[in-house]
């Protein structure tokens, strides 16, 4: 007696199970393959991102490391050939000598500090703070720095000279220059390869 058409046989069930198992095996292998490819791609992207981050860190370190020399370049440009000295003389300050990085006070104490550029004669001393990009905070800090110097020098027997201040920068935005002038500072800016002192006719420098 033959099996009815479409009837389920034992052999048919086994074949169905074999086919399903084979399909699951193929799908599992494909899934594993895709996961491996995805994992390799993710690892590659992470490695590339890490290398890019490292390049940026190195570039930043080079930039930060060069800031000190950049400030030095600005100072050299300012005093080179007596340019800034001549401009201060034209403003009525008969500068005789200048020096860089003038330290005062006991190092490491609240009373200590450093003047980037120090111009002087018998009657007046000009304290100049130099920055790559000048900010309002730099201006306020320079006010404190000069007052600190005045307080320190008084403990050494006093100094009858007038102390005035100036701030300089490779980049000085207009609002910062106005702020510095209001605080009584001359403002020194770079104009190409030269330097220029900003001092309106009505400007009177603050004295310490």
Secondary structure, DSSP 4 states (H G I P E B T S, - for coil): -PPPTT---HHHHHHHHHHHHHHHHHHHHHHHHHHHHHHHHHHHHHHHHHHHHHHHHHHHHHHHHHHHHHHHHHHHHHHGGGHHHHHHHHTT----EEEEEEEESSTTSTT-EEEEEEEE-SSEEEEEEEEEE--HHHHHHHHHHHHHHHHHHHHTT---SEEEEEEEEEE--HHHHHHHHHTT-EEEEEETTEEEEE--TT------
